[in-house]
Amino acid sequence: MECLCCKAQMRRGTAPFSIDRNGYRVSWGNIPAWVCDQCGEVLFEAREVDLIQEALVSLDRETATLVSQSPR
């Protein structure tokens, strides 16, 4: 696969993914991805993106439940 940024070759590997979202931070250390040998650009395939999005939706739902149950 060719890197979209620098046109060098990308290889299968893993990469970290982090996001700040709705008052919390989520971080995974080793998500399967394409990684550029030259510039380090990371490309996640659709399957990994879908799994990340599903996990975030679930965390949003659980966080909303926690917030709604907290004493005021």
C-alpha positions in Angstrom: 0.0 0.0 0.0 1.2 3.5 -0.8 1.2 6.3 1.8 -1.3 9.0 1.1 1.1 11.7 2.5 4.5 10.9 1.1 3.9 8.0 -1.4 6.3 5.7 0.4 5.4 2.1 1.2 3.2 1.3 4.2 3.4 -2.0 6.1 1.0 -3.8 8.4 1.7 -3.1 12.0 0.0 -1.5 15.0 -0.5 2.0 16.1 -1.8 3.8 19.2 -5.2 5.6 19.1 -6.3 8.2 21.6 -9.3 10.5 21.8 -10.7 13.1 24.2 -14.4 12.7 24.3 -17.2 14.1 26.4 -15.1 14.6 29.5 -13.0 11.5 29.3 -9.9 10.2 27.5 -9.8 6.9 25.7 -6.5 5.3 24.6 -5.6 2.0 23.0 -2.0 1.1 22.5 -1.9 -1.4 19.7 -4.6 -1.1 17.1 -3.9 -3.0 13.8 -3.1 -0.5 11.1 -1.1 0.3 8.0 2.0 2.4 9.0 4.2 4.3 6.6 7.9 3.3 6.7 9.0 6.8 5.8 6.8 9.4 7.5 4.9 7.3 10.1 1.4 8.1 8.8 -1.1 5.7 10.2 -4.1 4.3 8.3 -6.8 2.2 10.1 -8.9 -0.1 8.0 -12.7 0.1 8.0 -13.0 -2.9 10.4 -10.8 -1.3 13.1 -12.6 2.1 12.6 -16.0 0.4 13.1 -14.8 -1.4 16.2 -13.4 1.9 17.7 -16.7 3.7 16.9 -18.8 0.9 18.5 -16.6 1.0 21.7 -17.0 4.8 21.9 -20.8 4.6 21.5 -20.9 2.1 24.3 -18.7 4.3 26.5 -20.9 7.3 25.8 -24.0 5.3 26.8 -22.3 4.0 30.0 -21.0 7.5 30.9 -24.4 9.0 30.4 -25.8 6.4 32.8 -23.1 7.2 35.4 -23.7 10.9 35.1 -27.5 10.5 35.4 -27.1 8.4 38.6 -24.7 10.8 40.4 -26.1 12.7 43.4 -26.6 16.4 42.8 
